[in-house]
């Protein structure tokens, strides 16, 4: 028969009176927890000073009416017992935690809620507010002229427009340029906001009244003179300095609020920071933060691809193409019309395109080899892997939109023209080739050009003439001088050069459209051109993101980057980044070192 358990040592030390006191203290402790939990947060968060006895500093949540409970609990605490009452050789019982320190009311949470960072309004700023209040963004005129919808891109934060910004908007409303159109659009947006609410404009206008629910902030206009103290060396009549004065005055008027100037002008931001003012660039129009993150259109398969797929792979033949059904973790990185390749010494190489993705399986289709001379396109064959991928996209009738990016000399224009001539003259898939480009000068403009639309575009189409000369030389080498002349005349009759300024409202039917130098287009211009496509039309956009000449455009905000990112994974679109130049050894070396 087992022995009964030993008596509790702590209970043996306490008398019946101490036991009763302990019971009463536990009852009061539970009552104290209930009082602390039901107390309102704003009252219980204040520290209560107790003058009856000194206590620990963490007793700020103790209610005022618990002085008697604390005294009873202190009498019943084990540390108040005489040390000699414990039997020899037995440890002194551990002290019982006081009820005040155990009762942690939820009123301490508002401090954490204030320290929680405010959600960033947009990529315009990456800083978090320290006091939890909405920021106040002062917009420069160039931000509104660059993006008319910038008013609604700041989420819960507020916007302030100085009076000089409205004056500059009025000065840019005339004309047919993109800047003038954006200025008029901004003016119409402001008029709609004022008409919807009216009343006292000094109290601000809600930005969400026109349907932009993501904009939860307020719009404020400068309705009174603001006194600011700027250095006397700055000309007071200049518009930039007046805007800086407004930012300085708002910072002085609202010292507890974060006031930030948003401008696309680099010098404006530098001057603001030199004066101790917060200034940032407007980056909400950027598709990508880093140009290196741009979708390349090709993906290298892992080295153990065949080993992993040896038991689960399915393959079948259809015409001249082989199809593979694969599965595994690599499928999560695939996109429709993305090219995948496998190159390893001693292993069979694979060059394929993703044609189908379902759950965790994908179907790969092998490519046509355009590196072989028998598959040359108008006398042009691919010289590297990426060019082979590009020709497979350009000659696929199921692909309606193709984007090609790459440095100078990678063969973008040559491959696009050769593929177009093959499909227009040989296969008769399209009726003609339409070629256009953004007319942005590298240096000084040469002024107005005489002649028709095509003659005016002639100086901008030097790349077209150079590539046509190369293509005609390769195709009509054995036809003699008369044959080459006839070929050139036929080719030029099927190629139309159009100006981008007159594209609005047009519809292209069964056309092969080439948009050259697309890196100089804004996202809005890119949308205008792509939406011109009618039934049976194919559009090719080409450009070098390292050669952007349009002001206020970067690699992240270019229309070409915008199109590549938005069409990624579309079943009838494809993209390839050409990596290696094939123009000449001189051009390749210059691209690397200059």
C-alpha positions in Angstrom: 0.0 0.0 0.0 1.6 3.3 -1.0 2.3 5.9 1.6 0.1 9.1 1.6 1.7 12.2 0.1 3.6 14.4 2.5 1.8 17.5 3.8 2.3 20.8 2.1 5.2 22.5 3.8 3.9 26.0 3.1 0.5 25.1 4.6 2.2 23.8 7.7 3.9 27.1 8.2 0.7 29.1 8.1 -1.7 29.4 10.9 -5.4 29.3 10.5 -5.5 33.1 10.8 -2.9 33.5 8.1 -4.8 31.0 5.9 -8.0 33.1 6.3 -6.0 36.2 5.4 -4.6 34.5 2.3 -8.1 33.4 1.2 -9.3 37.0 1.7 -6.4 38.3 -0.3 -7.0 35.9 -3.2 -10.6 36.9 -3.2 -9.6 40.6 -3.3 -7.0 39.8 -6.0 -9.7 38.3 -8.2 -11.9 41.2 -7.6 -9.0 43.5 -8.4 -8.4 41.8 -11.7 -12.1 42.1 -12.6 -12.0 45.8 -11.7 -8.9 46.4 -13.8 -10.4 44.6 -16.8 -13.7 46.5 -16.7 -12.1 49.9 -16.1 -12.0 52.2 -19.1 -8.5 52.3 -20.8 -8.0 56.1 -20.6 -8.5 56.1 -16.8 -6.7 52.9 -16.0 -3.7 53.9 -18.1 -2.8 56.7 -15.7 -0.4 55.9 -12.8 -2.1 56.1 -9.4 0.0 57.4 -6.6 -0.4 55.4 -3.4 0.7 57.2 -0.2 -0.1 54.4 2.2 3.1 52.4 1.5 5.9 52.4 -1.0 5.3 49.9 -3.8 7.0 48.8 -7.0 7.0 51.2 -10.0 4.9 48.9 -12.1 1.8 49.4 -9.9 0.5 52.2 -12.1 -2.6 50.1 -13.0 -3.8 49.7 -9.3 -7.3 51.2 -8.6 -7.6 53.9 -6.0 -10.0 51.9 -3.8 -7.6 49.0 -3.1 -5.6 50.5 -0.2 -7.2 48.2 2.3 -6.8 45.2 0.0 -3.1 45.9 -0.3 -2.6 46.2 3.4 -4.4 42.8 4.0 -2.4 41.2 1.2 0.9 42.6 2.7 0.0 41.0 6.1 -0.7 37.7 4.5 2.4 37.6 2.3 4.9 34.9 3.3 7.9 37.3 3.4 6.3 39.0 6.5 6.6 35.7 8.5 9.4 35.5 11.0 12.3 33.6 9.5 12.7 31.6 12.7 9.4 29.9 12.2 10.6 27.8 9.4 12.0 24.4 10.4 15.7 23.9 10.2 17.0 22.6 6.8 13.9 23.6 5.0 13.9 26.5 2.5 11.9 29.6 3.0 8.8 29.6 0.8 9.1 31.8 -2.3 7.4 35.2 -2.0 3.9 35.4 -3.5 3.6 37.9 -6.3 1.5 40.9 -5.3 -1.9 41.3 -6.8 -1.1 44.7 -8.2 1.7 43.4 -10.4 -0.3 40.4 -11.7 -3.3 42.5 -12.7 -2.2 43.9 -16.0 -5.1 45.7 -17.5 -5.4 46.0 -21.3 -5.1 49.8 -20.9 -1.4 49.6 -21.7 -2.1 48.7 -25.3 -2.8 52.3 -26.6 0.9 53.0 -26.2 1.6 50.2 -28.7 -1.1 51.4 -31.0 0.5 54.8 -31.2 3.9 53.3 -32.0 2.5 51.2 -34.8 3.8 52.6 -38.1 1.3 54.3 -40.4 0.7 52.5 -43.7 2.6 54.2 -46.4 0.4 56.3 -48.6 2.3 55.5 -51.8 5.8 54.9 -53.0 6.3 58.6 -52.8 7.6 58.2 -49.3 9.1 55.3 -47.4 9.3 57.0 -44.0 6.8 56.2 -41.2 5.1 58.9 -39.1 6.3 59.0 -35.6 3.1 60.4 -34.1 0.6 58.4 -36.1 -0.9 61.5 -37.8 -1.6 61.7 -41.5 1.2 63.4 -43.4 0.6 66.6 -45.4 2.1 66.5 -48.9 2.7 69.7 -50.8 2.6 68.9 -54.5 4.8 70.7 -57.1 3.3 71.6 -60.4 5.4 69.1 -62.4 3.9 66.3 -60.4 0.4 67.2 -61.5 1.6 67.7 -65.1 3.3 64.4 -65.1 0.4 62.3 -63.6 -3.0 64.0 -63.4 -4.2 61.2 -61.1 -1.5 61.9 -58.5 -4.1 63.6 -56.3 -5.6 60.2 -55.5 -2.4 58.2 -54.9 -1.7 59.2 -51.3 -4.3 57.0 -49.5 -5.0 58.3 -46.0 -2.7 61.3 -46.2 -3.6 64.9 -47.0 -2.6 67.1 -49.9 -1.9 70.9 -50.0 -1.8 72.9 -53.2 -0.2 76.4 -53.1 -1.7 79.2 -55.1 1.3 79.5 -57.3 0.7 75.8 -58.4 -2.7 76.7 -59.7 -1.2 79.7 -61.5 1.3 77.5 -63.2 -1.4 75.0 -64.2 -3.3 77.7 -65.9 -0.2 78.6 -67.9 0.2 75.0 -69.2 -3.4 74.4 -70.3 -3.0 75.5 -73.9 -1.6 73.3 -76.6 -1.8 69.7 -77.9 1.2 68.3 -76.1 1.0 65.6 -73.4 1.8 68.2 -70.7 -1.0 70.4 -71.8 -3.5 67.5 -71.8 -2.4 66.6 -68.3 -2.8 70.1 -67.2 -6.4 70.3 -68.5 -7.2 67.0 -66.9 -5.9 68.2 -63.6 -8.0 71.3 -63.8 -11.1 69.3 -64.6 -10.4 67.0 -61.6 -10.1 70.0 -59.3 -13.3 71.6 -60.6 -15.1 68.3 -60.1 -13.9 68.1 -56.4 -15.0 71.7 -55.8 -18.4 71.2 -57.5 -19.2 68.1 -55.5 -18.7 69.7 -52.1 -18.5 73.4 -52.4 -18.8 75.2 -49.0 -15.8 76.6 -47.2 -12.6 75.5 -49.1 -10.5 76.4 -46.1 -11.8 73.3 -44.3 -10.6 71.0 -47.1 -12.2 68.8 -49.7 -12.6 65.0 -49.4 -10.8 63.3 -52.2 -13.0 60.3 -52.2 -16.2 62.0 -53.4 -15.4 61.5 -57.1 -15.2 57.8 -56.8 -11.6 57.2 -55.8 -12.2 55.3 -52.6 -8.5 54.6 -52.0 -7.9 58.3 -51.4 -9.1 58.8 -47.8 -7.4 62.1 -47.2 -8.3 65.7 -47.7 -7.3 68.3 -50.3 -6.4 71.8 -49.0 -5.9 74.9 -51.1 -4.0 78.0 -50.0 -6.7 80.4 -49.1 -4.7 82.9 -47.1 -1.1 84.4 -47.2 1.5 82.3 -45.4 4.4 84.1 -43.9 7.7 82.3 -44.2 11.3 83.2 -43.6 13.5 82.0 -46.4 17.1 83.2 -47.0 17.2 86.7 -48.6 19.5 85.4 -51.3 16.6 83.4 -52.9 14.7 85.4 -55.5 11.2 85.9 -54.0 9.4 86.1 -57.3 10.4 82.7 -58.6 7.7 80.0 -58.4 9.9 77.4 -56.9 11.0 79.6 -54.1 7.3 80.5 -53.4 6.5 76.9 -53.1 9.4 76.4 -50.7 8.1 79.3 -48.7 4.7 77.6 -48.4 6.3 74.4 -47.2 8.3 76.3 -44.6 5.2 78.2 -43.4 3.2 75.0 -43.1 6.1 73.3 -41.1 6.0 76.3 -38.7 2.2 76.3 -38.5 1.9 72.6 -37.8 5.0 71.6 -35.8 3.6 68.3 -34.8 2.7 67.2 -38.4 5.1 65.9 -41.0 5.0 68.3 -44.0 6.7 66.9 -47.2 7.3 68.5 -50.6 6.8 66.2 -53.5 8.5 67.3 -56.7 9.9 65.7 -59.9 12.5 68.5 -60.1 15.8 67.4 -58.7 17.1 70.9 -58.0 13.9 71.7 -56.2 14.4 68.8 -53.9 18.0 69.7 -53.3 17.1 73.3 -52.4 14.4 72.1 -50.0 16.7 69.7 -48.2 19.4 72.5 -48.0 16.8 74.6 -46.2 16.0 71.7 -43.8 12.7 70.8 -45.4 11.5 67.3 -46.2 11.3 66.6 -49.9 10.8 63.5 -52.0 10.4 62.4 -55.6 7.0 61.2 -56.9 7.6 57.5 -57.5 4.0 56.1 -57.5 4.2 56.1 -61.3 7.0 53.6 -61.3 6.1 50.1 -62.3 9.3 48.6 -60.7 11.5 49.9 -58.0 14.6 48.4 -59.6 15.1 47.9 -63.3 16.9 44.6 -62.7 13.6 43.1 -61.5 12.1 43.5 -65.0 10.6 40.3 -66.4 13.2 38.9 -68.9 10.9 36.4 -70.6 13.4 33.5 -70.2 14.2 31.2 -67.3 17.1 28.8 -66.8 16.0 25.4 -65.5 17.8 23.9 -62.5 20.7 21.5 -63.0 18.8 18.6 -61.6 15.7 19.2 -63.8 15.9 15.9 -65.7 16.7 13.9 -62.6 13.6 15.2 -60.8 11.3 14.8 -63.8 12.5 11.4 -64.8 9.6 9.6 -63.2 6.8 12.1 -63.6 7.5 13.6 -67.0 5.1 13.0 -70.0 6.0 13.7 -73.6 4.3 13.5 -76.9 4.9 14.5 -80.5 2.7 16.9 -82.5 4.1 17.8 -86.0 7.6 19.0 -85.7 7.3 20.0 -82.0 7.7 17.9 -78.9 5.6 18.6 -75.8 6.5 17.9 -72.2 4.2 17.8 -69.2 6.3 18.6 -66.1 5.6 19.3 -62.4 7.4 20.3 -59.3 8.4 23.5 -57.5 9.9 25.0 -60.7 6.3 25.4 -62.1 5.6 28.1 -59.6 8.0 30.4 -61.4 6.6 29.8 -64.9 4.4 32.2 -66.9 2.5 31.6 -70.1 4.7 32.1 -73.2 7.8 32.2 -71.1 10.9 30.5 -72.6 12.8 27.9 -70.5 16.1 26.4 -71.3 18.3 23.7 -69.9 22.0 23.6 -70.8 24.5 21.3 -69.0 27.6 19.4 -70.2 26.8 15.8 -70.8 23.0 16.3 -70.7 20.5 16.8 -73.5 19.7 20.5 -73.9 16.1 21.8 -73.9 14.7 25.0 -75.4 11.0 25.3 -75.0 8.1 27.7 -74.3 5.5 27.4 -71.6 2.1 26.9 -73.4 -0.1 25.8 -70.5 -0.1 26.0 -66.7 -2.6 24.1 -64.6 -2.3 23.8 -60.8 1.2 22.5 -60.3 1.8 21.1 -63.8 3.0 22.9 -67.0 3.2 22.0 -70.6 6.4 22.9 -72.5 6.6 23.1 -76.3 9.9 22.8 -78.1 11.0 25.6 -80.4 11.8 26.0 -84.0 15.5 26.3 -84.5 16.2 29.6 -86.4 19.9 29.2 -85.9 20.0 26.9 -88.9 20.3 28.4 -92.3 17.4 26.4 -93.7 15.1 28.2 -91.3 16.5 31.7 -92.1 13.9 34.5 -92.0 14.3 36.8 -95.1 18.0 35.8 -95.1 18.4 36.4 -91.3 19.2 33.6 -88.9 19.6 33.9 -85.1 23.1 34.1 -83.7 22.3 33.4 -80.0 19.7 31.8 -77.7 17.7 35.0 -77.1 17.4 35.9 -80.7 16.1 32.4 -81.4 13.4 33.0 -78.7 12.5 36.4 -80.2 12.1 34.9 -83.8 9.8 32.2 -82.4 7.6 35.0 -80.9 7.7 37.2 -83.9 6.6 34.5 -86.3 3.9 32.9 -84.1 0.4 33.9 -85.5 -1.1 33.3 -82.0 1.0 36.0 -80.4 -0.5 39.5 -81.0 1.9 41.6 -78.8 5.7 41.2 -78.6 8.1 43.4 -76.6 11.8 43.3 -77.2 14.4 45.0 -75.0 18.2 45.0 -75.2 21.2 47.1 -75.7 22.4 48.6 -78.9 23.3 46.1 -81.6 21.3 43.1 -80.3 19.2 42.9 -83.5 15.8 44.1 -82.4 14.9 46.2 -85.4 16.5 43.7 -87.9 14.6 40.7 -86.6 11.3 42.6 -86.4 11.6 43.9 -90.0 12.7 40.5 -91.3 9.8 38.7 -89.6 7.4 41.4 -90.9 8.5 41.1 -94.5 8.2 37.3 -94.4 4.7 37.5 -93.1 3.6 40.3 -95.4 5.2 39.3 -98.7 5.6 35.6 -98.4 2.9 34.3 -96.1 0.5 37.3 -96.8 -0.7 37.1 -93.2 -0.7 40.9 -92.9 -1.4 43.6 -95.5 1.5 46.0 -94.7 4.0 47.1 -92.2 3.5 50.3 -90.2 6.5 51.7 -88.5 6.6 54.5 -86.0 8.8 55.8 -83.2 8.9 58.5 -80.5 10.5 61.6 -82.1 12.7 62.6 -79.1 16.0 64.2 -80.2 19.3 63.2 -78.7 20.8 66.6 -79.2 19.6 69.9 -80.5 16.4 69.8 -82.6 16.9 70.7 -86.3 13.6 72.6 -86.5 10.6 72.1 -88.8 11.0 69.6 -91.6 9.4 70.1 -95.1 7.4 67.6 -97.0 4.6 65.1 -96.3 4.2 63.1 -93.1 6.4 60.3 -94.4 9.1 62.8 -95.6 9.1 64.5 -92.2 9.6 61.1 -90.5 12.4 60.2 -92.9 15.3 61.6 -90.7 13.9 59.7 -87.7 13.8 56.4 -89.7 17.5 56.0 -90.4 17.4 52.7 -88.6 14.7 51.5 -91.0 16.8 52.4 -94.1 19.9 50.7 -92.7 18.1 47.5 -92.0 16.3 47.5 -95.3 19.6 47.9 -97.1 20.9 44.9 -95.3 17.8 42.8 -96.0 17.7 43.7 -99.7 21.4 42.9 -100.1 21.0 39.5 -98.6 17.8 38.5 -100.5 18.5 39.8 -104.0 22.2 39.0 -104.2 21.8 36.8 -107.4 19.0 38.9 -109.1 21.3 41.5 -110.5 20.9 45.3 -110.4 17.4 45.3 -111.8 16.2 42.6 -109.5 17.6 44.4 -106.4 15.9 47.6 -107.5 12.6 45.8 -108.0 12.9 44.2 -104.6 13.6 47.5 -102.9 10.6 49.1 -104.6 8.3 46.3 -103.6 9.6 46.3 -100.0 9.2 50.0 -99.6 5.7 49.9 -101.0 4.6 47.6 -98.2 6.2 49.7 -95.4 4.4 52.8 -94.2 6.1 55.3 -91.9 3.6 57.1 -89.6 3.9 59.8 -87.0 2.9 59.0 -83.5 1.2 62.4 -83.1 -1.7 61.4 -85.4 -2.4 57.9 -84.0 -5.3 58.8 -81.8 -8.6 57.6 -83.1 -7.1 55.2 -85.7 -7.8 51.5 -86.1 -5.3 49.1 -87.8 -6.7 46.1 -89.5 -4.4 43.2 -90.4 -1.3 45.3 -89.9 2.1 44.5 -88.7 2.9 47.5 -86.4 6.5 48.2 -85.2 7.0 50.8 -82.5 10.6 51.7 -82.3 12.4 53.5 -79.4 9.4 52.6 -77.1 11.5 53.4 -74.0 10.8 57.1 -74.6 7.0 56.6 -74.3 5.0 57.3 -71.2 2.5 54.6 -70.0 -0.4 56.7 -71.3 1.2 57.0 -74.7 1.9 53.3 -74.8 -1.8 52.6 -74.0 -2.9 54.9 -76.8 -0.8 53.1 -79.3 -1.6 49.5 -78.3 -5.3 50.2 -78.3 -5.2 51.1 -82.0 -4.9 47.4 -82.8 -7.9 45.9 -84.7 -8.6 42.3 -85.7 -5.6 40.5 -87.2 -3.0 43.1 -86.1 0.3 42.4 -84.4 2.2 45.0 -82.5 6.0 44.8 -81.7 7.4 47.3 -79.2 11.2 47.6 -79.1 13.6 49.7 -77.1 16.7 50.1 -74.9 15.8 51.1 -71.4 19.3 52.4 -70.9 18.7 55.1 -73.6 15.8 57.1 -72.2 15.8 60.7 -73.5 12.3 61.8 -72.3 12.4 64.1 -69.3 11.0 62.7 -66.0 11.1 59.2 -67.4 13.2 56.5 -65.8 13.6 52.8 -66.3 11.0 52.1 -63.7 8.4 54.5 -65.1 8.9 54.0 -68.8 5.9 52.9 -70.9 7.9 50.0 -72.2 8.5 48.7 -68.7 4.8 49.3 -68.0 3.8 47.2 -71.0 6.2 44.4 -70.2 5.0 44.1 -66.7 1.3 44.3 -67.5 1.4 41.8 -70.4 3.4 39.3 -68.4 1.7 35.9 -68.5 -1.0 36.9 -71.2 -1.5 33.9 -73.5 -1.2 36.1 -76.6 1.7 38.2 -75.6 5.4 37.6 -75.1 8.6 39.3 -74.1 12.4 38.7 -74.5 15.3 40.6 -73.2 18.2 40.3 -75.8 21.4 40.0 -73.8 24.2 39.9 -76.3 25.1 42.3 -79.1 25.7 41.0 -82.6 26.4 44.2 -84.5 30.1 44.3 -84.5 33.0 43.8 -82.1 33.5 47.5 -82.0 29.9 48.2 -81.0 29.9 45.4 -78.4 33.1 46.7 -76.8 31.7 50.3 -76.8 28.5 49.2 -75.1 30.5 47.6 -72.3 33.2 50.2 -71.6 31.5 53.6 -72.5 
